[in-house]
Amino acid sequence: MATRCYQLFDGKGSERVINQLMLQIESHSVRLSPVGLNDCELLWHWQNEQGMRNYFRNPTVPSWQEHLNWFNNAISNKNVLLFKIEYKNKPAGMLRLDFNLSEERNAEISILISSIQQRKGIEKKALNIIIKNFPDVSLIADIHPDNIASQKAFISSGFTTSNKTHYEYIRFRKE
């Protein structure tokens, strides 16, 4: 029973709350805030925008039920953080961090910017907010080779690449 308790409570809850509250700070008209239940439909609409999923691992547009299942799993998963990106106080996109179960200081980052909010530098500003507010986390991203805008945003935020799709922001190196 004690083992199960330690699995459920890792002692980092207050750190996670503080990090999420800090993300409410604006950075050049861009703000990140935790996704809430009321954001489910908005995220689904963004995923259904024409051409939005062209650069996704799975380019198939999800049905409402598939999206609802994904959303509920994501917000209930302690290893996933979902943020709504706002630009000038309007919803602009979503940012997701998937923490690696075996390496808690590593997370995969993915970003979706609504088609009407693209080409405004929002992606780079959101990346920089995450980099600033998660100082102990190394980030990785898989970016489609044709997604030039994302490649530029990640590189200009300090990510390096080892091939056409893998980008990383390394905070520390194992000795």
N, C-alpha and C positions, 0 to 999 in steps of 0.2 A: 504494500500500500504506500509506503514511504517513497519507494522508487517511482511509482506512478505520480505521486504528488510532485516530485522533483521534475518529472517530465512536463507536467502542466504548468508549473511555476518556476521559471528560470531566474527570477530575481531581476529581470531587465525591463519589467513593465513600465516603471516610472521613466526609465531612459527612453523607451519607445514613445511614451506620451509627450515627454519634453521635446523629442525630435519632431514629432508631428506638429506640436504647437509652434515650434520655431519655423516650420515651413509656411506658416501663415504670413510670414514677413514678405513684403513685396520686394521685388528686384526688377526695377525698370518696368513697372506696370505689369509684371508677371507674378502670379501668386500660386502656390500649391496648397491645397487643403485636402484632408482625407476624404475619399469617396464615401458617400452615404447611400443608404437604401434608395433614396429619391433620385439618385443619379443613374440607376440601372437603365432606364429607357433612353436617356440621353446617350450613354455609351453605345447602346445598340444602334441608335440612329447614325452615330458617327461611323460605326463599322459597316453600315449599309450605304454610305455615300459612294457614289460612282468612282470606281478605281481605287478606293481606300485600301482594299486588301491586296492590291497587286504586289506589295512588298512583304506581306506577311508570310510566315512559314507555311500556314495553311490559307491559301487564297480564297477558299470557299466561304461565302457569306453565311453566317450562322442563322438558323431559324430563331424565332423569339424564344422558344423553349430551350434550345441549345445555349443561347446567350444567358438566359436566366439561370440555368444549371452552372455555367462557367462563373457567372457573377457571384452566385451564392457560395460556391466553392472558394472563390478567390477571397471574398471578404471574411469568410470564416477560417481561413488558413493563416495561422500565426506566422508563417514564413513568407507571406505575401503582403506587401503594402501597395494600395492603390491610391493615387492622388488625382484629383481633378485640377487641371491647369486652367487658370483664369488669366485673361489678358484684358486690361482696362476694365476690370470687374465683370467681364462676360466670359462664359464658359468657352474654352478654346481647345481643350484636349484632355488626354489622360496619360499618366505616367505610372508604370508598374515596376516594382522591385520584387524580384523573386530571390529570397535568400537561400543559399546553398545549405542543405541540411548538415553536411559534414564539415563545412567551413563557414561558420556563422558570420565571418567578416567578409564574405564574398556574396555578391548579388548580381543577378542578371537584370539589366535595365531595358525597358522598352517604352517607346513613346508613340502616341497617336495624336496628331494635330488635325483638327477639323479642316476640311478643304477651304472653308471661307476664312480661316485664320492662318493659312500657310503663307510662307514668304515674308514673315514679319520678324524673324529672329526669335520667336517664342521658344522653339525647341532648345536652342543654345542657352537661353536664359533659364529654362527649367532644369537643364542639365547642371548648370552652375549652382543653382539653389541646392540640388541634391548633393553635389560635391562638397559644398560648404557645410551642409547640415548633417552629413554622415561622414565625419572625418576619419573614421576607422574602417570604412568599408571600401574594398576594392570592387570595381564595377566592370562587368563585361557586357557586350552587346553583339548580337549577330545582325548585321545589316545587309540587306539584299544588294548585290553588286550594281544594280541599276538605280539604287536610291541615292543619287548624288547629293541631294540636299541634306539628308541625314548624315552621310559620310562627312560632309564639310562641317556640320554642326558638332559632331562628336570630336573630330580632329581639332577644331578650333577651341574646344573645351578641355583639351589636354589628353584626349584618348590617343593611344597608339594602335597600330594595326600590324598583324603578322601575316595576314593574307587578305583576299578580296572581301571577306565577310566578317572576320573576327576583330573586334575592337575592345580595348581594355584600358582601364584607368586603375593602375596598381598603386596602392597605398603603402604596401610593405612587401618584403620578400622573405620567404622562409629561408633560414640558414641551414 
